[in-house]
Each structure stands twice: as structure tokens, then as C-alpha cells.
Amino acid sequence: MVQTLVEAEQTKNIPLVIKILSALLKRTINQNDELTVSEQYRRHPPSVAKVFSCLVIPTISIRRYLEHFFFNTDCSTSCYVIAFIYLDRFLYFNPSVLLDSFNVHRFLITAILTSVKFMDERCYDNTHFANVGGISVSEMNELEINFLFGLRFNLHVDPISYNGYCSFLLNEMSILKLKDPACNLQFLSSEEEDSD
């Protein structure tokens, strides 16, 4: 997947959450790649993660991959926070799974698809997400099913959890030394909490 000229021109409008998530996930997979140098792990990932593991590391960076989704799926920025929450839940429910360079892209596409379907009023179907993500529709369907079972179908995110994850991501921004004075991670107001 090559970044288009339009995408290159729009990089100034990338939401902060994408910058933070990409830096955080890059740091995580770099640490986990060192832990999983064992060829045994790569040949035999935990069964729950097998479908997410690629044979080769995708050449597109995590940030470019997230930006590509941002430009091609029209999903809300809150969906990226929800996708991160889903990834965290999946890893919590499946502690033998580690995010690494071989699986992070497939986990991302699936977490974003799941969050868009659950959170946004309007969303594209699996065919569109598969095309954007560079995988087949049957792979997308299989990833989605495995992800949902790995999450134990626990998709609800309450406002307190959402705000906690937003705070965590903002804290990570300072740790990762990302500079963006126009912070646009949105917290739910107490009025929105009351309406849920």
C-alpha cells in the first residue's frame, strides 16, 4: 500500500489519537519482538492468535496503516480509542498473545472494524475494510469472528473506562514526547454520560 498524494497532503490533519496509538504500538511491538525472537513462537503462535499472524512482516508502518484507515473509512476518532480498548481487552482475556510485527496490522484492522460497527452510525462493510487493509474478504470475516470470540463478545465501553483510556493515551503522549498543542482526544461530558 502506497500513500497517495492526497494522503500526503492531508497528514497535517491526522488526529492526535492516531499519532499516539501508532507510537505506543510501535514501542510495544519493538519490545515484544525482542521477547519473541524464538522461532518456535513465530511458527506456533498461541491458537487464539494464529489467524492474526502473517508469514512476513508487512512493509507499511503502523502509523501509515492507521492514517490509511483514517482517510479511507470515515470512522470517528473515538473509534480509534475504542479499538485500542478492544485490543487491550483481547490481550487481557488471552494473556499468551503478544502484539508483534507479524500480527499488529491484522489486530488493528479487526479492532477498528469492530469498533466502527459497534460505535458509529454509518460504517462500511467488511468488503470495504478488507480492500482498505489489503486482505481478502474471507480473511476479514475470519479475523472478525476470532476477534469477537477472543473478546468474549464484550464490546460495551462505559464512559468512565473510555475517559480513563483517553487519560492514559494523553499521558503516553508526554512519555512518548509527542508534541501537538491541539489535543483533540475527546472526553465525554457528564451530560453525555447521563444520556447513556
Contacts in CASP RR format, 6 or more apart in sequence:
PFRMAT RR
TARGET T0000
AUTHOR 0000-0000-0000
METHOD contacts of the structure
MODEL  1
MVQTLVEAEQTKNIPLVIKILSALLKRTINQNDELTVSEQYRRHPPSVAK
VFSCLVIPTISIRRYLEHFFFNTDCSTSCYVIAFIYLDRFLYFNPSVLLD
SFNVHRFLITAILTSVKFMDERCYDNTHFANVGGISVSEMNELEINFLFG
LRFNLHVDPISYNGYCSFLLNEMSILKLKDPACNLQFLSSEEEDSD
1 60 0 8 1.000
1 64 0 8 1.000
1 65 0 8 1.000
1 68 0 8 1.000
1 133 0 8 1.000
1 134 0 8 1.000
3 64 0 8 1.000
3 67 0 8 1.000
3 68 0 8 1.000
6 71 0 8 1.000
7 67 0 8 1.000
7 68 0 8 1.000
7 71 0 8 1.000
10 71 0 8 1.000
11 67 0 8 1.000
14 67 0 8 1.000
14 70 0 8 1.000
15 70 0 8 1.000
15 77 0 8 1.000
15 80 0 8 1.000
15 184 0 8 1.000
16 173 0 8 1.000
16 178 0 8 1.000
16 180 0 8 1.000
16 182 0 8 1.000
16 183 0 8 1.000
16 184 0 8 1.000
16 185 0 8 1.000
17 77 0 8 1.000
17 80 0 8 1.000
17 81 0 8 1.000
17 169 0 8 1.000
17 184 0 8 1.000
17 185 0 8 1.000
18 63 0 8 1.000
18 66 0 8 1.000
18 67 0 8 1.000
18 70 0 8 1.000
18 77 0 8 1.000
18 80 0 8 1.000
19 63 0 8 1.000
19 178 0 8 1.000
19 180 0 8 1.000
20 169 0 8 1.000
20 170 0 8 1.000
20 172 0 8 1.000
20 173 0 8 1.000
20 176 0 8 1.000
20 178 0 8 1.000
20 185 0 8 1.000
21 62 0 8 1.000
21 66 0 8 1.000
21 80 0 8 1.000
21 84 0 8 1.000
21 169 0 8 1.000
22 61 0 8 1.000
22 62 0 8 1.000
22 63 0 8 1.000
22 66 0 8 1.000
23 63 0 8 1.000
23 172 0 8 1.000
23 176 0 8 1.000
23 178 0 8 1.000
24 169 0 8 1.000
24 172 0 8 1.000
24 176 0 8 1.000
25 62 0 8 1.000
25 99 0 8 1.000
25 104 0 8 1.000
25 108 0 8 1.000
26 61 0 8 1.000
26 62 0 8 1.000
26 63 0 8 1.000
27 176 0 8 1.000
28 99 0 8 1.000
29 62 0 8 1.000
29 99 0 8 1.000
29 100 0 8 1.000
29 101 0 8 1.000
29 104 0 8 1.000
32 98 0 8 1.000
32 99 0 8 1.000
32 100 0 8 1.000
33 100 0 8 1.000
33 101 0 8 1.000
35 98 0 8 1.000
36 42 0 8 1.000
36 98 0 8 1.000
36 100 0 8 1.000
42 53 0 8 1.000
42 102 0 8 1.000
45 52 0 8 1.000
45 53 0 8 1.000
45 97 0 8 1.000
45 102 0 8 1.000
45 103 0 8 1.000
46 94 0 8 1.000
46 96 0 8 1.000
46 97 0 8 1.000
48 94 0 8 1.000
48 96 0 8 1.000
48 97 0 8 1.000
48 146 0 8 1.000
48 150 0 8 1.000
49 94 0 8 1.000
49 96 0 8 1.000
49 97 0 8 1.000
49 103 0 8 1.000
51 106 0 8 1.000
51 142 0 8 1.000
51 143 0 8 1.000
51 146 0 8 1.000
52 103 0 8 1.000
52 106 0 8 1.000
52 107 0 8 1.000
52 110 0 8 1.000
52 143 0 8 1.000
52 146 0 8 1.000
53 102 0 8 1.000
53 103 0 8 1.000
53 106 0 8 1.000
54 102 0 8 1.000
54 103 0 8 1.000
54 105 0 8 1.000
54 106 0 8 1.000
55 102 0 8 1.000
56 102 0 8 1.000
57 101 0 8 1.000
57 102 0 8 1.000
58 65 0 8 1.000
58 105 0 8 1.000
60 68 0 8 1.000
60 105 0 8 1.000
62 104 0 8 1.000
62 105 0 8 1.000
62 108 0 8 1.000
65 105 0 8 1.000
65 108 0 8 1.000
65 133 0 8 1.000
66 80 0 8 1.000
66 108 0 8 1.000
68 132 0 8 1.000
68 133 0 8 1.000
69 75 0 8 1.000
69 108 0 8 1.000
69 109 0 8 1.000
69 112 0 8 1.000
69 132 0 8 1.000
69 133 0 8 1.000
72 132 0 8 1.000
73 112 0 8 1.000
73 116 0 8 1.000
73 123 0 8 1.000
73 124 0 8 1.000
73 128 0 8 1.000
73 129 0 8 1.000
73 132 0 8 1.000
74 122 0 8 1.000
74 124 0 8 1.000
75 112 0 8 1.000
75 115 0 8 1.000
75 116 0 8 1.000
75 120 0 8 1.000
75 123 0 8 1.000
76 119 0 8 1.000
76 120 0 8 1.000
77 184 0 8 1.000
77 185 0 8 1.000
77 186 0 8 1.000
78 119 0 8 1.000
78 162 0 8 1.000
78 186 0 8 1.000
79 112 0 8 1.000
79 115 0 8 1.000
79 116 0 8 1.000
79 119 0 8 1.000
79 120 0 8 1.000
80 112 0 8 1.000
80 115 0 8 1.000
81 162 0 8 1.000
81 165 0 8 1.000
81 166 0 8 1.000
81 169 0 8 1.000
81 185 0 8 1.000
82 115 0 8 1.000
82 118 0 8 1.000
82 119 0 8 1.000
82 157 0 8 1.000
82 162 0 8 1.000
83 108 0 8 1.000
83 111 0 8 1.000
83 112 0 8 1.000
83 114 0 8 1.000
83 115 0 8 1.000
84 111 0 8 1.000
84 165 0 8 1.000
84 169 0 8 1.000
85 157 0 8 1.000
85 161 0 8 1.000
85 162 0 8 1.000
85 165 0 8 1.000
86 111 0 8 1.000
86 114 0 8 1.000
86 115 0 8 1.000
86 147 0 8 1.000
86 151 0 8 1.000
86 155 0 8 1.000
87 99 0 8 1.000
87 107 0 8 1.000
87 108 0 8 1.000
87 111 0 8 1.000
88 165 0 8 1.000
89 151 0 8 1.000
89 154 0 8 1.000
90 97 0 8 1.000
90 107 0 8 1.000
90 111 0 8 1.000
90 147 0 8 1.000
90 150 0 8 1.000
90 151 0 8 1.000
91 97 0 8 1.000
91 98 0 8 1.000
91 99 0 8 1.000
93 150 0 8 1.000
93 151 0 8 1.000
93 152 0 8 1.000
93 154 0 8 1.000
94 150 0 8 1.000
99 107 0 8 1.000
105 133 0 8 1.000
106 135 0 8 1.000
106 143 0 8 1.000
107 147 0 8 1.000
109 129 0 8 1.000
109 132 0 8 1.000
109 133 0 8 1.000
109 135 0 8 1.000
109 140 0 8 1.000
109 143 0 8 1.000
110 140 0 8 1.000
110 143 0 8 1.000
110 144 0 8 1.000
110 146 0 8 1.000
110 147 0 8 1.000
111 147 0 8 1.000
112 129 0 8 1.000
113 126 0 8 1.000
113 129 0 8 1.000
113 140 0 8 1.000
113 144 0 8 1.000
114 144 0 8 1.000
114 147 0 8 1.000
114 148 0 8 1.000
114 151 0 8 1.000
114 155 0 8 1.000
116 123 0 8 1.000
116 124 0 8 1.000
117 123 0 8 1.000
118 155 0 8 1.000
126 137 0 8 1.000
126 140 0 8 1.000
126 141 0 8 1.000
126 144 0 8 1.000
127 137 0 8 1.000
127 140 0 8 1.000
129 140 0 8 1.000
130 136 0 8 1.000
130 137 0 8 1.000
130 139 0 8 1.000
130 140 0 8 1.000
135 143 0 8 1.000
148 155 0 8 1.000
158 196 0 8 1.000
159 188 0 8 1.000
159 192 0 8 1.000
159 193 0 8 1.000
159 196 0 8 1.000
160 193 0 8 1.000
162 188 0 8 1.000
163 187 0 8 1.000
163 188 0 8 1.000
166 185 0 8 1.000
166 186 0 8 1.000
166 187 0 8 1.000
169 185 0 8 1.000
170 183 0 8 1.000
170 185 0 8 1.000
173 180 0 8 1.000
173 183 0 8 1.000
END
